[in-house]
């Protein structure tokens, strides 16, 4: 049966053969809309919105950002993080204290501080180039600051969400998230490591599936 919808974003009408509860793209603006059930020509009261009940944007209505995620540094590798910062601080302090009496030792301390700071900067750069954007309709994975690679999956097409955590990662609340869709041939569409609170990410995706 053909159903006439009005797009949540552009409010233009279009017809679809999709069933109630299905998500369809508006042919005018490409926004994703949910087909609502009707009875005797009148809309049926929808089931409670789980996302809205949990404090997130509702699954119906215009597309809205829900989460923006970047890989964690401290949670992912706390020993490395603290070790590098200790190297920076000790290198600077040691270099200042030894500057007058032992110039070669002071130079070595400053080199240590610069090296640790450089590693931290490169690490931070890596976390900035990888980001995950979750909206009420889709997941967008962007990588790169200068040259960019973008992967996108509609939430309605998600087939599986896998969260991997070691014992240490569970203690620090970090892990990896792998997302596969119905379009993937035995592969993974989107994957990110060092994700803060990965179980929460999976729970949010389940709200909108």
N, C-alpha and C positions, 0 to 999 in steps of 0.2 A: 504494500500500500504506500502510495506517495504521500509524503508529509511536507507541508510548507513551513519553513522556518524563517525567522528573522534573526540575522546575525547579531550576536552579543556586542560585537565591536562596531560595525558600520551600520547596523540596523537595516540592511538591504535584504529583501526576501529571496529565498531560493528553495527549490524542491529537492527532496532526497528520498530514496527508497530504504534508507537505513532503519533499523529497528530501534524502539525506545531503549535508551541507555547507551547507544552507540555514539561515538564521537566522529564528526564529519567536518571537513574543511569548507569554509565559505569560499565560493568561486570568485567572489569579488575582492576580498582582502586577505584570504588564506588563514583567517583566524579559525581555531578549532572550537566547534560548538557541540553540545550534548543534545541528542534527540530526546525530548521529554515525552513520557507516555500520555495518552489521552483516552478518555472514556466518554462516548456520546458527544464528541466534539469539545469536551472540556478537559483542561489539563488535570492530570492526576497528581495529588500531593506527593512530591518526591520523598524518598527516604532521607533521614537526617544526614546532613553533610558531615562526614567524619573529620575532614580536614578543618572545617570551621569550628567544630566542637573541640578540637585539640589546640585551637588558637592560631591556626594558619589561614591563609586566604582561602575563600570557598572555592570548590572545584567547578562551580558554575559561574557564569558571568565572564567579563573580559579577562584575557590572559594577564596574569600578574606574577611578578618574581616572588619566589618562595625562599630560596637559599642561594647564596653565593659562597663557594668553597674553594680554598687554596690549600695546598699541602702544608702540613704543620712542620715546624722546625724543632722546637723544644720537646713536644710530645713524641715526635717520631724518633729522635736520637738525642735524648737528654745528656748522656755522658759526653758525646761529641760536642754538643752545644756548650755545656758548661766548661769543658776542657779548652775549647777555643777561646772563650771569653777570659778564662784564667790566664791563658797564654798572652792575650792582649794586655791585660792589666799588669801581670808580672813583668812583661817585657818593657812596658812604659815606665813603671815604677823603678824596676831594676836599672834601666838605662839612665834615668834621671839621677839615681843615687850613685851610680858608678861613673858618671860622666867626667868628673874631675879626677878621681884617683886612678881609675882603670878604664881608659878610653876604649881599648879593644873590646873589653867585656861589655861596656856600655853599648857599643855598636852592635854586638851580638844580640843584646837584649832588645834593641830597637828592631833589628831584623826579625827576631821572633815575633814581636808585636805586629809588625807589618804583614808577615806571612799568615799569622792566625787571622788577622783582620781581612786579608784577601780571601782566604778560604770561606769565612763567614759571608763576605759580600757575594761571592760566586754562588754559594748555597742559597742566599736570599734571592738572588737573581733567578735561580732555578724555580723557586717556589712562586715567584711572580709570573713566570711565563706559562704556568699551568693552572687553569682555573675551571671550575665546574659551575654552571648556572642552571638552576632548576626553577622552572616556572610551573604554573598550574596545568600546562599543556605539554611541555617538552623539556628535554635535557640537552644542554649545549656544552660541549667540551672544547675549549679553546687553548691552544698551545702556541707559544712564541710571542715575543715582543716586537721584533722587527719583521720576520717572516712568520706568518700565522697558519696554523692548520685547525680547521673547525670540523667537529663531528656533531651531528644532531640526531636525536631519536625522539619520536613522539611517545609520550608516556603510555598512551593506549596500546602501543605496539610492543611494549616491554614484555619479554617472555620470562626472563630470569634476572634476579639481582643476587649476586654472591658477595658476601662479606668474609674476608679472611683476616684473622687476628692471631698472633702468637700470644702466649701467656703474658709476656712483658708488655705487648701492645695493649692487651685488655686492661692491664693495670694503669696505663697512661691514657686510655681512651682514644686510641688511634688504630688505623688498619687500612686495608685496601678494599675498594669497591669495584666490582666488574659487572657491567650491564650488557645483556644481550637482548636482541629484539627478534621478532618473528622473521625479519628480513635477513638475519645473519645465518650463514651456512656453517653451522657448528663452530662459530667464532664469537668473538666479543666485540661489540660496537664501541663501547666506552669503558676505559679502565683508568683508575687513579690510585696511586699509592699515598701513604701517609695522610689519609683523610681523617680529620678530627671527628669524633663521634660517628663512626660509620654506621652503627646500628640505628642511630637516629635518622641518618640519610635514607636508609632502607625503609624505615617506618613512614617517613614523609612520602616517599615514592608510592608506597602501598595505599596511602590515602587517596591518591589521584588516579590509580589504575582502574 
